[in-house]
């Protein structure tokens, strides 16, 4: 059995700093983490696989990361399977794992399900 942690927060709210510290302490945050950029020279610590899933979910719902109001996303079966694969793989390989993506604020109820 493994435990999971979702680091949720809007852009520029300090989540990269929190995840940098957690990652340096040994917490698994993903297989392919988003690297540094001008706006975040130490890295974003976002799992590319999770980011791509969230971006596709937003696009399929006619949204972008700049969601201005709450919305109830429609989740296709393929997205449910994608989320399930992410969870199962990490649960099988890690006792404790996490991911961080500002877009997750729009999908917390989906991940909880």
Beta strands, then each sheet from edge to edge (+ up, - down):
strand 1: 3-7
strand 2: 96-100
sheet 1: 1+ 2+
end
